[in-house]
Amino acid sequence: MIPMLNKGKGAYLWGIASPLYDRRGSIVGAIQSIRDITDRKQMEVALRESKDYLDEIINSIGDPMFVKDRQHRFILVNDAFCAVTDHTREEFIGKTDYDFFPREQVDVFWEKEELVFQTGKENVNEELITDPQGSTHTIVTKKTLYTDASENKSIAGIIRDITDRKKVEEDLARKNAEMERFTYTVSHDLRSPLVTVSGFVGLLKGDLDRGDSLRAFSDLSTISEAITKMDRLLVDTLKLSRIGRVVNPPENVPFGQVVQVALRQTAERIESRNVAVYVAGDMPKVRVDVLRIAEVLVNLIESSVKYMGDQEKPEMDIGSRKDGEETVFFVKDNGMGIGPKEHEKVFGLFYKVDRNSEGTGAGLSIVKRIIEVHGGRIWIESELGEGCTVCFTLPLADY
């Protein structure tokens, strides 16, 4: 191919030269054929530029994209797809999902793709994938059938990661359910003292009309107790509603230091029951609202003391342990224990294992709310008669 000028303009010429022989076989000249291929070269350049332009557009899209042939082999992936999978474009081309993802996930992918190949209908599906770091993501994949001029079929797909959105939706659903339970519980438990007051006001009037002062004073005492109970319920309800809105700045503090704050506040209760308290000495630093976490520990310590039962040698352990990569803090006692069916119920607002016990039953609800506001979780490990361990997680200090 010979680039040449044609009337002052660039041109591409394609030439072939062959030797010219005489009768004796000697080369006496050459025969040359020249063809102007400028139009073809311009088309090739335009096609290459068009492909480069298309690649730029595809790679500028933030959502991962891919194209697969009828055998589910990758024939195109964009930069975003490579980024989320931590593989290069060269690694993908010609390979299938089975070379990169868990088999059980790929089986689901291919089942959906086969529907597209067979029906020609676009498929939008929510799927789970595991990234190279082992984290699971929720994605929405839109897969569309493409058929070229030669009737070759392929699938074009675009992916959107909705993991964060799903978490928000789940949190919202959980909070809505929690709000419904909260509204029902508050209305039910607050109404109970009002019913008591209302009923005994009627009795009080009758006793006064009859001049029965002894019964009247008894009625007044019951009314006073109901009002006190309602006040406590309202105070605890207000306290629960304020958690997460009224926040003290988080501090990096040794967890053992927070424990000592809580033990000083509960010393009288502990001594009255002769509880032996053991505190681990190797607990890590946490980044927390110290006053709130001290409140958590006060609630847990008082709850343990309250439900020691008839234990002759009541004991309590406060410490931490490693569960894999997670640090778990705990308050453990050798008291009455809690049956598995009540492990979740005890965190409900105003729920009490013993309805006749002191307090409103809001303590563990407040504890759970404080832990969750800190980004942690809380649970119970216990069996009836075998003591109780309340476990929870907290953010560790950022050094």
ROBAKE-242982 format. One record per residue (C-alpha): x, y, z negated; residue in three letters; residue number from 1. Coordinates in Angstrom, 1 decimal, decimal comma. Each point is the difference from the previous one (the first is absolute). Layout:
N
c1; c2; c3; aa; i
X; Y; Z; ALA; NUM
...
END
This chain:
399
c1; c2; c3; aa; i
0,0; 0,0; 0,0; MET; 1
1,4; 3,3; 1,1; ILE; 2
-1,3; 3,4; -1,4; PRO; 3
0,1; 2,5; 2,8; MET; 4
-1,2; 3,5; 0,8; LEU; 5
-2,9; 0,3; 2,4; ASN; 6
-0,6; 3,5; 1,2; LYS; 7
1,4; 1,5; -3,2; GLY; 8
-2,0; -2,4; -2,1; LYS; 9
1,2; -3,0; -1,9; GLY; 10
-0,8; -3,3; 1,6; ALA; 11
0,6; -3,7; -0,7; TYR; 12
1,1; -2,2; 2,9; LEU; 13
0,3; -3,7; 0,0; TRP; 14
2,5; -1,3; 2,5; GLY; 15
1,4; -3,4; 1,3; ILE; 16
3,1; -0,2; 2,1; ALA; 17
1,0; -3,1; 2,0; SER; 18
3,3; -0,5; 1,9; PRO; 19
-0,2; 0,0; 3,9; LEU; 20
2,1; -2,7; 1,7; TYR; 21
1,3; -0,3; 3,6; ASP; 22
0,1; -3,3; 2,0; ARG; 23
3,3; -0,9; -1,6; ARG; 24
-1,4; 0,4; -3,5; GLY; 25
1,8; 3,2; -0,8; SER; 26
-1,7; 2,7; -1,9; ILE; 27
-0,4; 3,0; 2,3; VAL; 28
-2,6; 2,0; -1,9; GLY; 29
-2,9; -0,1; -2,3; ALA; 30
-3,8; 0,0; 0,1; ILE; 31
-1,6; 2,1; -2,7; GLN; 32
-3,7; 0,1; -0,9; SER; 33
-1,2; 2,9; -2,2; ILE; 34
-3,4; 0,3; -1,7; ARG; 35
-1,3; 3,1; -1,9; ASP; 36
-1,3; -1,3; -3,4; ILE; 37
-0,4; 3,4; -1,6; THR; 38
-3,7; -0,5; -0,5; ASP; 39
0,5; -3,4; -1,7; ARG; 40
2,7; 1,4; -2,3; LYS; 41
-2,2; 2,9; -1,0; GLN; 42
-2,7; -2,5; -0,8; MET; 43
2,4; -2,0; -2,1; GLU; 44
1,1; 3,1; -1,9; VAL; 45
-3,6; 1,1; -0,5; ALA; 46
-0,9; -3,4; -1,2; LEU; 47
3,0; -0,1; -2,4; ARG; 48
-0,9; 3,5; -1,3; GLU; 49
-3,6; -1,0; -0,4; SER; 50
1,0; -3,1; -2,0; LYS; 51
2,3; 2,0; -2,2; ASP; 52
-2,8; 2,5; -0,5; TYR; 53
-2,4; -2,8; -0,9; LEU; 54
2,5; -1,4; -2,5; ASP; 55
0,4; 3,4; -1,6; GLU; 56
-3,7; 0,3; -0,4; ILE; 57
-0,4; -3,5; -1,5; ILE; 58
3,0; 0,5; -2,4; ASN; 59
-1,3; 3,4; -1,1; SER; 60
-3,2; -1,7; -1,3; ILE; 61
0,3; -0,4; -3,8; GLY; 62
-2,1; -3,2; -0,1; ASP; 63
1,7; -3,3; 0,9; PRO; 64
-0,9; -1,3; 3,5; MET; 65
0,7; -3,2; 1,9; PHE; 66
-0,9; -1,8; 3,2; VAL; 67
0,0; -3,9; 0,2; LYS; 68
-0,3; -2,3; 3,0; ASP; 69
-2,4; -2,9; 0,4; ARG; 70
2,4; -2,2; -2,0; GLN; 71
-0,1; 2,6; -2,9; HIS; 72
3,6; 1,0; 0,7; ARG; 73
1,0; 3,6; -0,6; PHE; 74
0,6; 1,9; 3,2; ILE; 75
0,0; 3,5; -1,5; LEU; 76
0,3; 1,5; -3,4; VAL; 77
0,4; 3,7; -1,1; ASN; 78
2,4; 1,5; -2,5; ASP; 79
-2,7; 0,1; -2,7; ALA; 80
-0,5; -3,7; 0,3; PHE; 81
3,7; -0,7; -0,3; CYS; 82
0,2; 2,3; -3,0; ALA; 83
-2,7; -1,7; -2,0; VAL; 84
1,3; -3,5; 0,8; THR; 85
3,7; 0,8; -0,4; ASP; 86
0,9; -1,6; 3,4; HIS; 87
1,3; 1,4; 3,2; THR; 88
-1,9; 0,1; 3,3; ARG; 89
2,6; -2,4; 1,5; GLU; 90
-0,8; -2,5; -2,8; GLU; 91
-3,7; 0,1; 0,7; PHE; 92
-0,2; -0,2; 3,8; ILE; 93
-0,7; -3,6; 1,1; GLY; 94
-0,7; -1,2; -3,5; LYS; 95
-3,3; -0,7; -1,8; THR; 96
-1,4; 0,9; -3,4; ASP; 97
1,1; -3,3; -1,4; TYR; 98
3,6; 1,1; 0,3; ASP; 99
-0,6; 2,9; -2,4; PHE; 100
-3,1; -0,6; -2,2; PHE; 101
-1,4; -2,7; -2,4; PRO; 102
-1,8; -2,7; 1,9; ARG; 103
-3,3; 0,4; -1,8; GLU; 104
-0,1; 3,7; 1,0; GLN; 105
0,9; -0,7; 3,6; VAL; 106
-2,7; -2,7; 0,3; ASP; 107
-2,5; 2,8; -0,8; VAL; 108
1,6; 2,4; 2,5; PHE; 109
-0,2; -2,5; 2,8; TRP; 110
-3,5; -1,1; -0,7; GLU; 111
-1,2; 3,6; 0,4; LYS; 112
2,2; 0,5; 3,2; GLU; 113
-1,5; -3,1; 1,6; GLU; 114
-3,5; 1,4; -0,4; LEU; 115
1,2; 3,1; 1,9; VAL; 116
1,6; -2,1; 2,7; PHE; 117
-3,1; -2,2; 0,4; GLN; 118
-2,7; 2,6; -0,3; THR; 119
1,7; 3,2; 1,2; GLY; 120
-1,5; 1,8; -2,9; LYS; 121
2,0; 2,5; -2,1; GLU; 122
0,6; -1,3; -3,5; ASN; 123
0,5; 2,2; -3,1; VAL; 124
1,0; -2,0; -3,0; ASN; 125
1,3; 0,6; -3,5; GLU; 126
3,0; -2,2; -0,7; GLU; 127
2,7; -0,6; -2,7; LEU; 128
3,7; 0,0; 0,9; ILE; 129
3,1; -0,4; -2,1; THR; 130
2,9; 2,4; 0,6; ASP; 131
3,7; -0,9; 0,0; PRO; 132
0,1; 1,0; -3,7; GLN; 133
-2,7; -2,5; -0,9; GLY; 134
-2,7; 2,6; -0,6; SER; 135
-3,5; -0,6; 1,3; THR; 136
-1,7; 2,7; 2,2; HIS; 137
-3,6; 0,3; 1,2; THR; 138
-0,1; 1,0; 3,6; ILE; 139
-2,7; 0,6; 2,6; VAL; 140
1,0; -1,3; 3,5; THR; 141
-1,8; 0,9; 3,2; LYS; 142
0,6; -2,5; 2,8; LYS; 143
-1,0; 0,7; 3,6; THR; 144
0,2; -2,3; 3,0; LEU; 145
2,0; 1,3; 3,1; TYR; 146
-0,1; -1,7; 3,3; THR; 147
2,4; 1,1; 2,8; ASP; 148
-0,4; -0,1; 3,7; ALA; 149
1,3; -3,6; 0,1; SER; 150
-2,6; -1,1; -2,5; GLU; 151
2,6; -0,5; -2,7; ASN; 152
-1,5; 0,6; -3,5; LYS; 153
1,7; 1,7; -2,9; SER; 154
-1,1; 1,5; -3,3; ILE; 155
0,7; 3,5; -1,1; ALA; 156
-0,2; 0,6; -3,7; GLY; 157
0,3; 3,0; -2,3; ILE; 158
0,4; -0,3; -3,8; ILE; 159
-0,9; 2,4; -2,8; ARG; 160
1,2; -0,7; -3,6; ASP; 161
-3,0; 0,7; -2,3; ILE; 162
1,6; -1,4; -3,2; THR; 163
-0,1; 3,3; -1,8; ASP; 164
-3,6; 0,7; 1,2; ARG; 165
-1,1; -3,5; -1,2; LYS; 166
1,5; 0,7; -3,4; LYS; 167
-1,8; 3,3; -0,3; VAL; 168
-3,3; -1,7; 1,0; GLU; 169
0,6; -2,8; -2,5; GLU; 170
0,8; 2,5; -2,7; ASP; 171
-3,1; 2,1; 0,9; LEU; 172
-2,2; -3,1; -0,1; ALA; 173
1,5; -1,1; -3,4; ARG; 174
-0,5; 3,5; -1,4; LYS; 175
-3,6; 0,1; 1,2; ASN; 176
-0,7; -3,3; -1,6; ALA; 177
1,8; 1,2; -3,1; GLU; 178
-2,1; 3,2; 0,0; MET; 179
-3,2; -2,1; 0,3; GLU; 180
1,0; -2,2; -3,0; ARG; 181
1,1; 3,1; -1,9; PHE; 182
-3,3; 1,8; 0,6; THR; 183
-2,1; -3,1; -0,9; TYR; 184
2,1; -0,7; -3,1; THR; 185
0,0; 3,6; -1,3; VAL; 186
-3,7; 0,4; 0,6; SER; 187
-0,7; -3,3; -1,8; HIS; 188
2,3; 0,4; -2,9; ASP; 189
-0,8; 3,7; -0,6; LEU; 190
-3,7; -0,7; 0,2; ARG; 191
0,3; -2,6; -2,8; SER; 192
0,8; 2,6; -2,8; PRO; 193
-2,7; 2,3; 1,3; LEU; 194
-2,6; -2,8; -0,2; VAL; 195
1,1; -0,6; -3,6; THR; 196
-0,3; 3,7; -0,9; VAL; 197
-3,4; 0,3; 1,7; SER; 198
-1,4; -3,0; -1,8; GLY; 199
1,3; 0,9; -3,4; PHE; 200
-1,2; 3,6; 0,4; VAL; 201
-3,5; -1,4; 0,2; GLY; 202
0,6; -2,2; -3,0; LEU; 203
1,4; 2,9; -1,9; LEU; 204
-3,1; 2,1; 0,6; LYS; 205
-2,2; -2,9; -1,3; GLY; 206
2,2; -0,4; -3,1; ASP; 207
-0,1; 3,7; -0,8; LEU; 208
-3,8; 0,0; 0,4; ASP; 209
-0,2; -2,8; -2,5; ARG; 210
2,5; 1,7; -2,3; GLY; 211
2,3; -3,0; 0,2; ASP; 212
3,3; 1,9; -0,5; SER; 213
2,1; -3,1; -0,3; LEU; 214
-1,1; -1,3; 3,4; ARG; 215
0,4; 3,5; 1,4; ALA; 216
3,7; 0,1; -1,1; PHE; 217
0,6; -3,4; 1,5; SER; 218
-1,6; 1,2; 3,3; ASP; 219
2,3; 3,1; 0,0; LEU; 220
3,0; -2,2; -0,6; SER; 221
-0,9; -2,2; 3,0; THR; 222
-0,6; 3,1; 2,2; ILE; 223
3,4; 1,5; -1,2; SER; 224
1,8; -3,3; 1,0; GLU; 225
-1,6; 0,0; 3,4; ALA; 226
1,0; 3,6; 0,6; ILE; 227
3,6; -0,8; -1,1; THR; 228
0,1; -2,9; 2,4; LYS; 229
-1,3; 2,1; 2,8; MET; 230
2,6; 2,7; -0,7; ASP; 231
2,8; -2,7; 0,1; ARG; 232
-1,4; -1,3; 3,3; LEU; 233
0,0; 3,5; 1,5; LEU; 234
3,5; 0,7; -1,2; VAL; 235
1,3; -3,2; 1,5; ASP; 236
-1,9; 0,6; 3,2; THR; 237
1,5; 3,5; 0,3; LEU; 238
3,5; -1,3; -0,8; LYS; 239
-0,4; -2,6; 2,8; LEU; 240
-1,2; 2,6; 2,5; SER; 241
2,9; 2,3; -0,7; ARG; 242
2,7; -2,6; 0,7; ILE; 243
1,6; 0,7; 3,3; GLY; 244
-1,1; 3,7; 0,0; ARG; 245
1,8; 1,2; -3,1; VAL; 246
3,6; -1,2; 0,4; VAL; 247
3,2; 0,7; -1,8; ASN; 248
3,2; 0,1; 2,1; PRO; 249
1,6; -3,5; 0,3; PRO; 250
3,3; -0,5; -1,8; GLU; 251
2,7; -2,6; 0,3; ASN; 252
0,0; -1,6; -3,4; VAL; 253
1,0; -3,4; -1,6; PRO; 254
-3,1; -2,1; -0,4; PHE; 255
1,2; -0,9; -3,5; GLY; 256
-0,2; 3,7; -0,9; GLN; 257
-3,7; 0,2; 1,0; VAL; 258
-0,6; -3,2; -2,0; VAL; 259
1,4; 1,6; -3,1; GLN; 260
-2,3; 3,0; 0,4; VAL; 261
-3,0; -2,4; 0,1; ALA; 262
1,2; -2,0; -3,0; LEU; 263
0,3; 3,1; -2,1; ARG; 264
-3,6; 0,9; 0,9; GLN; 265
-1,3; -3,5; -0,9; THR; 266
2,3; -0,7; -3,0; ALA; 267
-2,9; 0,1; -2,6; GLU; 268
-2,1; -2,4; 2,0; ARG; 269
2,9; -2,4; 0,5; ILE; 270
1,0; 0,1; -3,7; GLU; 271
-3,6; -0,5; -1,2; SER; 272
-0,1; -3,3; 1,9; ARG; 273
3,6; -1,0; -0,8; ASN; 274
0,8; -0,5; 3,7; VAL; 275
3,6; -0,7; 0,9; ALA; 276
1,0; 2,0; 3,1; VAL; 277
2,9; -1,0; 2,1; TYR; 278
1,3; 2,5; 2,7; VAL; 279
2,4; -1,1; 2,7; ALA; 280
3,2; 2,0; 0,2; GLY; 281
0,8; -0,3; 3,7; ASP; 282
-3,0; 1,7; 1,6; MET; 283
0,6; 2,3; 3,1; PRO; 284
-0,7; 3,7; 0,4; LYS; 285
-3,4; 1,0; 1,5; VAL; 286
-1,2; 3,1; 1,7; ARG; 287
-3,3; 0,8; -1,7; VAL; 288
-2,3; 2,5; -1,7; ASP; 289
1,4; -0,9; -3,5; VAL; 290
-3,1; 1,1; -1,9; LEU; 291
-2,3; -2,1; 2,2; ARG; 292
2,1; -3,1; -0,2; ILE; 293
0,4; 0,4; -3,8; ALA; 294
-3,8; 0,1; 0,0; GLU; 295
-0,1; -3,3; 2,0; VAL; 296
2,3; -1,7; -2,6; LEU; 297
-2,0; 1,4; -2,9; VAL; 298
-3,2; -1,5; 1,5; ASN; 299
1,7; -3,4; 0,6; LEU; 300
1,6; -0,2; -3,4; ILE; 301
-3,2; 0,9; -1,8; GLU; 302
-1,9; -2,5; 2,1; SER; 303
2,5; -2,7; -0,9; SER; 304
-0,2; 0,8; -3,7; VAL; 305
-3,9; 0,0; 0,2; LYS; 306
-0,2; -3,5; 1,6; TYR; 307
2,7; -1,8; -2,1; MET; 308
-2,9; -2,0; -1,5; GLY; 309
1,0; -2,1; -3,1; ASP; 310
3,6; -0,3; 1,1; GLN; 311
2,1; -0,5; -3,1; GLU; 312
3,2; 1,3; 1,6; LYS; 313
-1,1; 2,6; 2,5; PRO; 314
2,7; 0,9; 2,5; GLU; 315
0,3; 2,3; 3,0; MET; 316
2,7; 0,2; 2,7; ASP; 317
0,5; 3,0; 2,2; ILE; 318
2,5; -0,4; 2,9; GLY; 319
0,5; -0,4; 3,7; SER; 320
0,9; -2,8; 2,4; ARG; 321
0,9; -0,4; 3,7; LYS; 322
-2,5; -1,7; 2,3; ASP; 323
2,0; -0,3; 3,2; GLY; 324
0,8; 3,6; 0,9; GLU; 325
-2,7; 1,4; -2,2; GLU; 326
0,5; 1,3; -3,6; THR; 327
-2,9; -0,9; -2,2; VAL; 328
-0,6; 1,5; -3,5; PHE; 329
-2,1; -1,7; -2,6; PHE; 330
-1,6; 0,1; -3,4; VAL; 331
-0,3; -3,6; -1,3; LYS; 332
-1,7; -1,2; -3,2; ASP; 333
-0,8; -3,4; -1,7; ASN; 334
-3,6; 1,0; -0,8; GLY; 335
-3,4; -1,4; 1,1; MET; 336
0,7; 0,2; 3,7; GLY; 337
-2,5; 0,7; 2,9; ILE; 338
-1,7; -2,6; 2,2; GLY; 339
0,8; 0,2; 3,8; PRO; 340
-3,6; 1,0; 0,8; LYS; 341
0,5; 3,3; -1,9; GLU; 342
3,4; 0,9; 1,3; HIS; 343
-1,5; 2,5; 2,4; GLU; 344
-3,1; 0,9; -2,0; LYS; 345
2,0; 1,5; -2,9; VAL; 346
1,2; 2,8; 2,2; PHE; 347
-3,6; 1,0; 0,7; GLY; 348
-1,3; 3,2; -1,6; LEU; 349
-1,5; -0,5; -3,5; PHE; 350
0,5; -3,7; 0,3; TYR; 351
0,7; -1,8; -3,3; LYS; 352
0,9; -3,6; -0,6; VAL; 353
-1,7; 0,3; -3,4; ASP; 354
-3,0; 2,3; 0,3; ARG; 355
0,2; 0,6; -3,8; ASN; 356
3,6; 1,1; -0,1; SER; 357
1,0; 3,6; -0,6; GLU; 358
0,6; 2,5; 2,8; GLY; 359
-1,9; 0,7; 3,3; THR; 360
1,7; -2,6; 2,2; GLY; 361
1,4; 2,7; 2,3; ALA; 362
3,6; -0,5; -1,1; GLY; 363
1,1; -2,5; 2,6; LEU; 364
-1,9; 1,9; 2,7; SER; 365
2,1; 3,0; -0,9; ILE; 366
3,2; -2,1; 0,0; VAL; 367
-0,8; -1,4; 3,5; LYS; 368
-0,7; 3,4; 1,4; ARG; 369
3,3; 1,5; -1,4; ILE; 370
2,0; -2,9; 1,4; ILE; 371
-1,6; 0,3; 3,4; GLU; 372
0,5; 3,8; 0,2; VAL; 373
3,7; -0,8; -0,5; HIS; 374
-0,2; -2,4; 3,0; GLY; 375
0,2; -3,1; -2,1; GLY; 376
-2,3; -2,9; -0,7; ARG; 377
-1,1; -1,8; -3,2; ILE; 378
-1,2; -3,5; -0,7; TRP; 379
-0,4; -2,5; -2,9; ILE; 380
1,6; -3,4; -0,6; GLU; 381
-1,8; -1,8; -2,7; SER; 382
-2,0; -3,0; -1,2; GLU; 383
-2,4; -0,2; -2,9; LEU; 384
1,9; -0,8; -3,2; GLY; 385
3,4; 0,4; 1,6; GLU; 386
0,7; 3,7; -0,4; GLY; 387
-0,2; 2,7; 2,7; CYS; 388
2,5; 1,7; 2,3; THR; 389
-0,9; 3,2; 1,7; VAL; 390
2,3; 0,6; 3,0; CYS; 391
0,5; 3,2; 2,0; PHE; 392
2,3; 1,6; 2,5; THR; 393
1,4; 3,5; 0,1; LEU; 394
2,2; 2,0; 2,3; PRO; 395
3,7; -0,3; -1,0; LEU; 396
2,1; 3,1; -0,5; ALA; 397
1,6; 1,4; 3,2; ASP; 398
3,7; 0,4; -0,9; TYR; 399
END
